Amino acid sequence: GLSQMTALFDSSGLQYYFIGQTELYRVPYRQVALKKMFNPVLDEQQFILDEGQQVNEFLKRIIPEQHYIDIYKHREIEHNSQEMGMSYMFDKHHLSAFGASQVVDYLLRKEYL
């Protein structure tokens, strides 16, 4: 399992990180983004399911802290770009190219990569 994999990485002297769980929405995020266009004060929190946070908490418990990158509800990830007409997810819980590029930029700034 996971402990065997991390032991192999450690014994091989490999640097590794696990990127955590993203939010999990009740509906595809594009629907949330569209609703927010018409109602900017809409709290998207009402569309987020608890399961995503539960998975994130589980991962944080089983993965050594120094190897876990928590991106759940990360404040540096812009959810919607009005200029580019893009949102950070393309479905209920997978990052779009726009969202993934922000995560990569964050990892570079923090010198994980």
Secondary structure, DSSP 8 states (H G I E B T S, - for coil): -HHHHHHHHHHTT----EE-----BSS-HHHHHHHHHH-TT--GGGGB-HHHHHHHHHHHHHS-GGGEE--TT-TTS-SEETTTTEESBSSSS-B-HHHHHHHHHHHHHTT--
